[in-house]
Amino acid sequence: MSFPTGDLPDNAVITTVSLRLKKQGLAGGVNPFGALKGLRGDSVYGYFGTSSALEAADFEAAAGHSFKIMVPKLKAGWYTLNLAGAKPDINVLTDYGG
């Protein structure tokens, strides 16, 4: 995922990083976090590949940081994943949109 940070003030300080996923339903009645034994993620400063568009090579590109397997709890219809390890990969340079 990528999002612009250009609207943040220049002196903004990022104190936490989390990803929230809204549960819409279950395919086959199986909780994917239980069936797959959690969720694993990678982050990188800049792009995984050669552009900001998602491309097949992105899935083979080296990560800046890898996250351990996380099994989030469902609360009020949302899963929240703590991605504090991604803080170094948040791009605050203006040539990347923020």
Sequence and secondary structure as in RCSB ss.txt:
>XXXX:A:sequence
MSFPTGDLPDNAVITTVSLRLKKQGLAGGVNPFGALKGLRGDSVYGYFGTSSALEAADFEAAAGHSFKIMVPKLK
AGWYTLNLAGAKPDINVLTDYGG
>XXXX:A:secstr
     TTS TT      EEEEE    GGG  HHHHTTSEEEEE SS SSSSSS  GGGGTS  SEEEEEE   EE
TTEEEEE GGGGGG    GGGT 
